[in-house]
Every structure is written in C-alpha cells, then in structure tokens.
Amino acid sequence: MSWGERLRSMRMDASPLRESRDFRLLFTAGSVFYLGSMVAYVAVPFAIYDLTGSNFMVGLVGLVELVPLVVFGLYGGALADHVDRRRLLVATGAAQVVLMVAFALNAFADRPRVWVIFVLAAVYAAVSSMQRPSREALEPRTVRHDQIAAANALSSFAMQLGVLLGPLLGGLLVAYAGVGWCFVVALGGYVVATLLYAAMRPYPHDGETTPPSLQGIRDGVTYALRRRDLLGTYVVDIAAMMLAIPVVLFPALAHEVFERPELLGLLYSAETVGAMVATALSGWVGRVHHHGRAIVVAASLYGAFIALAGLMPSFWLCCAFLALSGAADMVSGVFRATVWNQTIPDTMRGRLAGIEMLSYSLGPMVGETRAGFVADAWSVRGAIVSGGAACVGGVLLTAAALRDFWSYDARTDPAAVAERARRAAAAEQARPTQPS
C-alpha cells in the first residue's frame, strides 16, 4: 500500500453523513448546539463576575448546578428509555430557547440581577441533563451498526469544533458587543438545533417500556456494574478526569511557570486542536475490534502526555504534549462510546447515557479540587506530572482487575453479538415484502 493510500484510509469516515438523513440532522444540530453552549459557557461566569467582582460567586454557580445535574441526569436517562427520544429532544430544546431568552433579557436590563442568573443556571443544568441522555441514546439508531464508530468520531468532531470556536466567539462578543449578545447568539444556536431535532422522524421504542422510577434507575446502575467490560470504560474515564485533567492549573502555568500570560488561551485550545486532528485522521477506528485494549492504550497515553507536558521546559513543547494528550483522549472517547453504543440494549441506553453523563460531568469537579490542592501543597508542575502518572497507574490497574474489559472483542462479545442480531432482525422486519 502506497503512502497516499494509507493517508486516504486514515481520513475520517463520513459515510454516516452521506447515507443517513437523520444522522445529518443530528450532526448539524449538535454542531450549532455545542457552539451556542460554549458561547453561553463564557457569558455566564463573566456576567456574574462583572456584577459582583467576586471569584467565589463565579465558583458558586458550579455548586448551584450540581444537584440539578445529578437528579435530572439520572431521571432524564430513565425518561429517555420510556418516551420518544426525538420528542424529548424537541421539548428540552424549546425549554433551552426560553431560558436563553430569559438570560438575554436579564443581561440587557438596566439593572441585571445576580440571583436571576443563578436561578436560570440551575434550571438550565436540569434541562440540559435531561436532554443529553436522549441525544446520546438516539444516535446509534440513526446509523447502521457497523457505522457506529464512524458516527462517534463525527459527533466528537462537531463537539470539538464548538469547544474550540465557542469560547473564542464568546470572548469577542463580551469584549466588543456586550455579554447580552452572547445569550442572543446561544439562543440562535438552540433555535436551529431544536428545529433540526423536530425535522427528524419519530423514534418510538421497539418493545415495551416502563415509566421512569427509582427502581428503573437502580436497574441501570446494576446492569452497568454487572457488565465488567462496560464497567471498565467508566472507571477509565473517571480515572482520567479525576486524576489527570489539568485545565484548572492553566492560569498558574501560564503566569507563574512560563511567565507568558498573554498565551493562556493557547493552553486551553491545545488539547482541542489535537483532538480535532486525531478525529480528522480517524478512518482507521472502524477496523479495530479489540476496543478494550484500544481504550487502555489511548487513556494511558493521555496520562503520559499530560505528565510530559508538566515536565516540559518551554511553553511550546508543553502545548505540543497537551495537543497529543487531546488526540489520545479523543481516541479513548471514540472507543468508549463505540462499546456503549454497540452493546447496550436500546431499552437501557438512556439510563446508561445518564450514568455516563454524570461521570463525565462530576469527574472534572473532583479533579479540579485535587489539582488545586496538590498545586498549593507542592507545585503547579508537580500537580500536573503526578496527576498524569496517577492516571496511567489507574488505567493499568483497571485493565488488570477487569479482564473482561481488557479482552473485549466486538466480533465475539456476547452483548455486541446480541445487539447486532437484534438490529439485523429489526431491519429485516422493516424491509417491505416483495410481491409474489
């Protein structure tokens, strides 16, 4: 195989976009949604700081969002396993539109109220937590079973684009137009995303469902704990976020360690740039079957690259290793999502997406606390290096303890085989009969 052919084989597989109308709608909705969300992500803390001048008040908004995130994340997952997920996306999207209107009205008021921002932030956290499990659970139904890995990579690219461009746009709007216009732009993104969700076809559940309940949520947790291969994906994700995530230390790294505060933005964007490059070269992921081993290798590399970034003597070398860590994290994330989407039964997918969302959301909160404590007790570099090394150790221990996770093979795993057979049978039933 020539180098040109090898490079072409690594290009991101766009077949889900070409072949599935509903995936195109979901992909486009996700792109504008993440862009709007990240613009609002910049606006909310800035608005609070501008009104109060208090860093404590800015940090307090995360605490206010915590309980709604936990409660409605779990409830939203159970609800997604009972109702039409497309309708739930439309309903929560409409609620987000209303909330952005309220944010904007408060920002443009003669005397904006801080308490209004806190109330709206708590309600927004609840609505978003209810929405995400449906979006995550719906995606596998819009593509063929063998396209799930490619669909995950494409969705990851849309998210990364929003994460990269959203804060940049939000910063420009805050500086030159005012914080209220951030909410207007986010509002436009949510309107477009909601209309695209509404344009999708309905996705009723294939079989009988049960209304959301505490027992249903417990059943989801029990299922995740019994599936050792599935449990490994969650533990690895938690280990990476609680131990290695260095974002909270970036201001100190730029100001105190490298003495280049004007380049702080590059530290925030380096991982995203690396992830986007890796996503653009993700055509190979569909040819990998040992997903557990791929997750272990990628997550270990993530921790190692974070540790090396903390050791680098120059700012640019640090950014280079942060970019490599972002690429490794993207690969780990794609394979984790592939295991989830190829093996979790549709009747459980919403609840498991809710559990995954909690680990994804709560992990950084604990990780930031750990990183800040170690940095104050030791040093900024020490906190970054020790976190990356601990991540590598945690991932390797997980692989050793959960052998079903390490040996997972998509071709032979019982859950993957059963889900593949179920989808094939459903497709056969949906195929129109030929006249005799």
C-alpha positions as CSV (number, residue, x, y, z in Angstrom):
1,M,0.0,0.0,0.0
2,S,1.4,3.4,-1.0
3,W,1.7,6.3,1.4
4,G,-1.1,8.1,-0.4
5,E,-3.4,5.1,0.0
6,R,-2.5,4.8,3.7
7,L,-3.3,8.5,4.3
8,R,-6.6,8.2,2.4
9,S,-7.5,5.2,4.6
10,M,-7.0,7.3,7.7
11,R,-9.4,10.1,6.6
12,M,-12.5,10.5,8.8
13,D,-15.2,8.1,7.6
14,A,-18.1,10.4,6.5
15,S,-20.4,7.6,5.3
16,P,-22.9,8.1,8.1
17,L,-23.4,11.7,6.9
18,R,-23.8,10.6,3.3
19,E,-26.2,7.7,4.0
20,S,-28.4,8.8,6.9
21,R,-30.6,11.8,6.7
22,D,-31.4,11.7,10.4
23,F,-27.7,11.4,11.4
24,R,-27.1,14.5,9.2
25,L,-29.8,16.4,11.1
26,L,-28.4,15.2,14.5
27,F,-24.8,16.1,13.5
28,T,-25.8,19.6,12.3
29,A,-27.9,20.1,15.4
30,G,-25.1,19.0,17.6
31,S,-22.7,21.4,15.8
32,V,-24.8,24.5,16.4
33,F,-25.8,23.4,19.8
34,Y,-22.2,23.0,21.1
35,L,-21.2,26.3,19.5
36,G,-24.1,28.1,21.3
37,S,-23.5,26.2,24.5
38,M,-19.8,27.3,24.6
39,V,-20.7,30.9,23.9
40,A,-23.1,30.8,26.9
41,Y,-20.4,29.0,28.9
42,V,-18.3,32.1,28.5
43,A,-21.1,34.5,29.2
44,V,-22.5,33.2,32.5
45,P,-19.3,33.4,34.6
46,F,-18.4,36.7,33.1
47,A,-21.8,38.2,33.8
48,I,-21.5,37.1,37.5
49,Y,-18.0,38.4,37.9
50,D,-19.0,41.7,36.2
51,L,-21.8,42.2,38.6
52,T,-20.1,41.0,41.8
53,G,-16.4,41.2,41.3
54,S,-16.2,38.0,43.3
55,N,-14.3,34.8,42.2
56,F,-16.2,33.0,44.9
57,M,-19.5,33.9,43.4
58,V,-18.3,32.7,40.0
59,G,-17.3,29.4,41.5
60,L,-20.5,29.1,43.4
61,V,-22.5,28.7,40.2
62,G,-21.0,25.2,39.7
63,L,-22.2,24.2,43.1
64,V,-25.7,25.5,42.3
65,E,-25.8,23.4,39.2
66,L,-24.6,20.2,40.9
67,V,-27.8,18.9,42.4
68,P,-29.9,19.5,39.2
69,L,-27.2,17.8,37.2
70,V,-27.2,14.7,39.3
71,V,-31.0,14.4,39.8
72,F,-32.2,15.3,36.3
73,G,-29.3,13.4,34.6
74,L,-30.5,10.2,36.2
75,Y,-34.1,11.0,35.7
76,G,-33.5,12.1,32.1
77,G,-31.8,8.8,31.3
78,A,-34.8,6.8,32.7
79,L,-37.2,9.1,30.8
80,A,-35.3,8.6,27.6
81,D,-35.9,4.8,27.9
82,H,-39.6,5.4,28.0
83,V,-40.6,8.2,25.7
84,D,-39.8,9.0,22.1
85,R,-36.3,10.4,22.3
86,R,-36.8,12.8,19.4
87,R,-39.8,14.4,21.2
88,L,-37.8,14.7,24.4
89,L,-35.0,16.5,22.4
90,V,-37.5,18.9,20.9
91,A,-39.2,19.6,24.3
92,T,-35.9,20.2,26.1
93,G,-34.6,22.3,23.2
94,A,-37.7,24.5,23.4
95,A,-37.0,24.9,27.1
96,Q,-33.4,25.9,26.4
97,V,-34.7,28.5,24.0
98,V,-36.9,30.0,26.7
99,L,-34.1,30.0,29.2
100,M,-31.7,31.8,26.8
101,V,-34.4,34.5,26.2
102,A,-34.6,35.0,30.0
103,F,-30.7,35.2,30.2
104,A,-30.7,37.8,27.5
105,L,-33.5,39.9,29.0
106,N,-31.7,39.9,32.3
107,A,-28.4,40.9,30.7
108,F,-29.9,43.7,28.7
109,A,-31.9,45.1,31.7
110,D,-30.9,48.4,33.3
111,R,-30.1,46.5,36.5
112,P,-29.2,42.9,35.8
113,R,-29.9,40.6,38.8
114,V,-27.3,38.1,40.0
115,W,-29.9,35.9,41.7
116,V,-31.7,35.6,38.3
117,I,-28.5,34.2,36.7
118,F,-28.2,31.6,39.5
119,V,-31.8,30.5,39.2
120,L,-31.6,30.3,35.4
121,A,-28.2,28.4,35.6
122,A,-29.8,25.8,37.9
123,V,-32.8,25.3,35.7
124,Y,-30.6,25.2,32.6
125,A,-28.5,22.5,34.2
126,A,-31.6,20.4,34.9
127,V,-32.9,20.8,31.3
128,S,-29.5,20.0,29.7
129,S,-29.1,17.0,32.0
130,M,-32.4,15.7,30.8
131,Q,-31.6,16.3,27.2
132,R,-28.2,14.7,26.8
133,P,-29.1,11.1,27.5
134,S,-31.7,11.2,24.8
135,R,-29.2,12.7,22.3
136,E,-26.6,10.1,23.2
137,A,-29.1,7.2,23.1
138,L,-30.7,8.3,19.8
139,E,-27.5,8.5,17.7
140,P,-26.9,4.7,17.3
141,R,-30.5,4.3,15.9
142,T,-29.8,6.7,13.1
143,V,-26.9,4.7,11.6
144,R,-26.1,1.1,10.8
145,H,-24.4,-1.0,13.5
146,D,-21.1,-1.1,11.6
147,Q,-21.1,2.7,11.3
148,I,-21.3,3.4,15.0
149,A,-17.6,4.0,15.4
150,A,-17.5,6.4,12.5
151,A,-20.6,8.2,13.8
152,N,-19.0,8.6,17.2
153,A,-15.9,10.2,15.6
154,L,-18.1,12.6,13.5
155,S,-20.1,13.6,16.6
156,S,-16.8,14.1,18.5
157,F,-15.6,16.4,15.8
158,A,-18.8,18.5,16.0
159,M,-18.3,18.9,19.7
160,Q,-14.7,19.8,19.4
161,L,-15.4,22.4,16.8
162,G,-17.9,24.0,19.2
163,V,-15.5,23.8,22.2
164,L,-12.7,25.5,20.1
165,L,-14.8,28.2,18.4
166,G,-17.5,28.9,21.0
167,P,-15.2,30.4,23.7
168,L,-13.4,32.5,21.0
169,L,-16.7,33.9,19.7
170,G,-17.9,34.4,23.3
171,G,-14.8,36.3,24.2
172,L,-15.1,38.6,21.2
173,L,-18.8,39.3,21.9
174,V,-18.1,40.1,25.6
175,A,-15.2,42.4,24.6
176,Y,-16.9,44.3,21.7
177,A,-20.7,43.8,21.9
178,G,-21.6,43.0,25.5
179,V,-22.5,39.9,27.4
180,G,-26.1,40.0,26.4
181,W,-25.2,39.3,22.8
182,C,-23.6,36.1,23.9
183,F,-27.0,34.9,25.0
184,V,-28.6,36.1,21.8
185,V,-26.1,34.0,19.7
186,A,-26.6,31.0,22.0
187,L,-30.4,31.5,21.5
188,G,-30.0,31.3,17.8
189,G,-28.0,28.1,18.0
190,Y,-30.6,26.5,20.2
191,V,-33.5,27.6,17.9
192,V,-31.7,26.0,14.9
193,A,-30.8,22.8,16.8
194,T,-34.4,22.4,18.1
195,L,-35.8,22.8,14.5
196,L,-33.4,20.2,13.3
197,Y,-34.5,17.8,16.0
198,A,-38.1,18.4,15.0
199,A,-37.3,17.6,11.4
200,M,-36.1,14.0,12.4
201,R,-38.5,11.1,12.1
202,P,-40.1,9.7,15.3
203,Y,-38.1,7.1,17.1
204,P,-40.6,5.1,19.2
205,H,-39.2,2.2,21.3
206,D,-39.2,-1.2,19.7
207,G,-40.7,-3.0,22.7
208,E,-42.5,-2.4,26.0
209,T,-41.0,0.2,28.3
210,T,-41.5,1.2,31.9
211,P,-42.1,4.7,33.2
212,P,-39.1,6.3,34.9
213,S,-38.7,5.3,38.6
214,L,-36.0,4.8,41.2
215,Q,-36.2,1.1,40.6
216,G,-35.5,1.7,36.9
217,I,-32.5,3.8,37.7
218,R,-31.2,1.1,40.1
219,D,-31.7,-1.4,37.3
220,G,-29.5,0.7,35.0
221,V,-26.8,1.0,37.7
222,T,-26.9,-2.7,38.4
223,Y,-26.6,-3.5,34.7
224,A,-23.5,-1.3,34.4
225,L,-21.9,-2.9,37.4
226,R,-22.5,-6.5,36.2
227,R,-21.1,-5.8,32.8
228,R,-17.3,-5.9,33.6
229,D,-16.4,-4.8,30.1
230,L,-18.7,-1.9,30.4
231,L,-17.6,-1.0,33.9
232,G,-14.0,-0.7,32.7
233,T,-15.0,2.1,30.3
234,Y,-16.5,4.1,33.1
235,V,-13.6,3.5,35.5
236,V,-11.0,4.6,32.9
237,D,-13.0,7.7,32.1
238,I,-13.2,8.6,35.8
239,A,-9.5,7.9,36.4
240,A,-8.5,10.3,33.5
241,M,-10.8,13.1,34.6
242,M,-10.3,12.9,38.4
243,L,-6.5,12.4,38.3
244,A,-5.1,13.9,35.1
245,I,-7.3,16.8,33.9
246,P,-5.0,19.9,34.2
247,V,-7.3,22.7,33.0
248,V,-7.8,24.4,36.4
249,L,-4.0,24.9,36.6
250,F,-3.6,26.6,33.2
251,P,-3.7,30.2,34.5
252,A,-0.9,29.4,37.0
253,L,1.0,27.5,34.4
254,A,0.9,30.5,32.0
255,H,1.5,33.2,34.6
256,E,3.9,31.7,37.2
257,V,5.7,28.8,35.4
258,F,6.2,30.1,31.9
259,E,5.6,33.8,32.6
260,R,3.6,34.1,29.4
261,P,0.1,35.2,30.5
262,E,-0.7,36.5,27.0
263,L,-0.6,33.0,25.7
264,L,-3.0,31.5,28.2
265,G,-5.6,30.9,25.5
266,L,-3.3,28.5,23.7
267,L,-3.2,26.2,26.7
268,Y,-6.9,26.0,26.7
269,S,-7.1,25.3,23.0
270,A,-4.1,22.9,22.6
271,E,-6.0,19.7,23.6
272,T,-8.9,20.6,21.4
273,V,-6.7,21.1,18.4
274,G,-5.0,17.8,19.0
275,A,-8.4,16.1,19.3
276,M,-9.6,17.6,16.1
277,V,-6.6,16.5,14.1
278,A,-6.9,13.0,15.5
279,T,-10.6,13.0,14.6
280,A,-9.8,14.1,11.0
281,L,-7.5,11.0,10.8
282,S,-9.9,8.6,12.4
283,G,-10.7,6.5,9.4
284,W,-8.9,3.6,11.0
285,V,-11.1,3.2,14.1
286,G,-13.7,1.1,12.2
287,R,-11.0,-1.6,11.6
288,V,-10.2,-2.1,15.3
289,H,-12.1,-4.8,17.1
290,H,-10.3,-5.0,20.5
291,H,-11.8,-1.9,21.9
292,G,-10.9,-2.5,25.5
293,R,-7.2,-2.6,24.6
294,A,-7.5,0.4,22.5
295,I,-9.1,2.4,25.4
296,V,-6.4,1.2,27.8
297,V,-3.6,2.2,25.4
298,A,-5.1,5.6,24.5
299,A,-6.0,6.5,28.1
300,S,-2.5,5.6,29.3
301,L,-1.0,7.7,26.6
302,Y,-3.3,10.6,27.7
303,G,-1.9,10.4,31.2
304,A,1.6,10.1,30.0
305,F,1.4,13.1,27.6
306,I,-0.2,15.2,30.5
307,A,2.8,14.2,32.7
308,L,5.3,15.1,30.0
309,A,3.5,18.4,29.4
310,G,4.1,19.3,33.0
311,L,7.8,18.5,32.7
312,M,8.5,20.5,29.5
313,P,10.9,23.4,29.9
314,S,9.3,25.5,27.2
315,F,5.8,26.8,26.6
316,W,5.5,25.5,23.1
317,L,6.7,22.0,24.0
318,C,4.1,22.0,26.7
319,C,1.4,22.9,24.2
320,A,2.6,20.1,21.8
321,F,2.2,17.5,24.5
322,L,-1.2,18.9,25.5
323,A,-2.2,18.5,21.9
324,L,-1.0,14.9,21.9
325,S,-3.0,14.3,25.1
326,G,-6.1,15.7,23.4
327,A,-5.6,13.3,20.5
328,A,-5.2,10.3,22.8
329,D,-8.3,11.4,24.8
330,M,-10.3,11.6,21.6
331,V,-9.3,8.1,20.6
332,S,-10.2,6.7,24.0
333,G,-13.5,8.6,23.9
334,V,-14.5,7.2,20.5
335,F,-13.8,3.6,21.5
336,R,-15.6,4.0,24.8
337,A,-18.7,5.4,23.0
338,T,-18.5,2.6,20.5
339,V,-18.5,-0.1,23.2
340,W,-21.6,1.6,24.8
341,N,-23.5,2.1,21.5
342,Q,-22.7,-1.4,20.1
343,T,-23.5,-3.4,23.2
344,I,-26.1,-1.6,25.4
345,P,-29.7,-2.7,24.6
346,D,-31.9,0.1,23.4
347,T,-34.2,-0.4,26.4
348,M,-31.2,0.5,28.7
349,R,-29.4,3.1,26.6
350,G,-30.9,6.2,28.0
351,R,-30.2,5.2,31.7
352,L,-26.7,4.2,30.9
353,A,-26.2,7.5,29.0
354,G,-27.4,9.3,32.1
355,I,-24.8,7.4,34.2
356,E,-22.1,8.2,31.7
357,M,-23.1,11.9,31.7
358,L,-22.7,12.0,35.5
359,S,-19.2,10.5,35.4
360,Y,-18.3,13.0,32.6
361,S,-19.7,16.0,34.5
362,L,-18.7,15.2,38.1
363,G,-15.2,13.9,37.4
364,P,-13.7,17.3,36.4
365,M,-15.2,18.9,39.6
366,V,-13.3,16.4,41.8
367,G,-10.2,16.6,39.5
368,E,-10.0,20.4,39.7
369,T,-10.1,20.2,43.5
370,R,-7.4,17.6,43.6
371,A,-5.2,19.5,41.2
372,G,-5.6,22.8,43.1
373,F,-4.8,21.2,46.4
374,V,-1.7,19.4,45.1
375,A,-0.5,22.6,43.4
376,D,-0.8,24.6,46.6
377,A,0.8,22.0,48.7
378,W,3.6,21.1,46.3
379,S,3.8,23.0,42.9
380,V,2.0,23.5,39.7
381,R,4.3,21.2,37.7
382,G,4.1,18.6,40.5
383,A,0.3,18.6,40.4
384,I,0.3,18.1,36.6
385,V,3.0,15.5,36.5
386,S,1.7,13.5,39.4
387,G,-1.9,13.6,38.0
388,G,-0.7,12.3,34.6
389,A,1.3,9.5,36.3
390,A,-1.6,8.6,38.6
391,C,-3.9,8.3,35.5
392,V,-1.5,5.8,33.8
393,G,-1.4,3.8,37.0
394,G,-5.2,3.9,37.4
395,V,-5.8,2.8,33.8
396,L,-3.4,-0.1,34.0
397,L,-4.8,-1.3,37.4
398,T,-8.3,-1.2,35.8
399,A,-7.1,-3.3,32.9
400,A,-5.5,-5.8,35.3
401,A,-8.6,-6.0,37.6
402,L,-11.3,-6.2,34.9
403,R,-10.0,-8.8,32.5
404,D,-13.3,-8.8,30.5
405,F,-12.7,-5.2,29.7
406,W,-9.1,-5.8,28.5
407,S,-10.1,-8.7,26.3
408,Y,-13.3,-7.2,24.8
409,D,-13.6,-8.0,21.1
410,A,-16.5,-6.5,19.2
411,R,-16.7,-9.6,17.0
412,T,-17.3,-12.1,19.8
413,D,-18.5,-10.2,22.9
414,P,-21.9,-11.7,23.8
415,A,-23.6,-8.3,24.3
416,A,-22.2,-6.9,21.0
417,V,-23.3,-10.1,19.1
418,A,-26.8,-9.9,20.7
419,E,-27.3,-6.2,19.8
420,R,-26.0,-6.8,16.2
421,A,-28.5,-9.7,15.8
422,R,-31.3,-7.6,17.3
423,R,-30.7,-4.8,14.9
424,A,-30.4,-7.1,11.9
425,A,-33.8,-8.7,12.9
426,A,-35.4,-5.3,13.2
427,A,-34.1,-4.2,9.8
428,E,-35.4,-7.5,8.3
429,Q,-38.8,-6.9,9.7
430,A,-38.9,-3.3,8.5
431,R,-38.0,-4.3,5.0
432,P,-41.0,-4.2,2.7
433,T,-42.1,-7.7,1.4
434,Q,-41.7,-8.4,-2.3
435,P,-44.9,-9.2,-4.2
436,S,-45.0,-12.9,-5.3
